[in-house]
Amino acid sequence: MSRAPLLLSTLLVAACSGAPIEEPADPAEDATLAEPDNVIAPTDFASLTLGGTIQGPVGPEVEASLSADGVAIADIASRVQCPDGVDPCDPNTAEEGTIYTYIYEVRPGFDGPNDPPFEMPETVRPIESASSFALGFPAHGFTGVAGYSVYDADEVLAEGFVGSISCVDNQITWSFPEESGWSTGETITFFWQTTQPPTGPDGEYRFVGDELEATGPGPLPAEGGEIAAICETAQSG
């Protein structure tokens, strides 16, 4: 949704009062203000320039369901890409220190066709309020860079709402207030970066919508690689 009316009214009030007019903060940065130390400053997905996509065991993307008790409550499409200029993207030939970007398109209340061998739930439940998406495994090799598509969020969230990202127990979570309005059929793209290539589609991902917790498969990074200090801070705090 557009923030233009809200920003315009704010600027007019400031102008009339004689107060200095400040540039509005980037929507992705707003989510980090006055937050605990384990919160990651989001990067806008649109700012990334990426290379080729890894061809995994089920293809360039992992198409699967996020389900709870056999009922799908969201769809997830995952892929892993190399940096700009690296195409084809093959971990076996990539240079040491290559940064891999894990990307997820999550759509509540919808379930598209799944890649074999992932079973397709017979029932799909609509979602009125999606509140989080998370890794269900340690973020091996996490560089500290993670984010989401600000464009997607602007399109689907209620005016004034943004997402936040945290890393607790070495696991990354993207969160949205329940009142933000992320609901059925609305896709948001998430990502994080790591030094570790995927070993296959055996990672567990978690999604919460209407207070239901669902899980589903996706790319799993190889073990090893130093995890960003912000995750360590979260553990010691």
Salt bridges, closest charged atoms under 4 A:
GLU61 OE2 - ARG79 NH1 3.83
GLU105 OE2 - ARG79 NH1 3.37
ASP154 OD1 - ARG3 NH1 2.25
GLU204 OE1 - ARG206 NE 3.38
ASP210 OD2 - ARG125 NH1 2.97
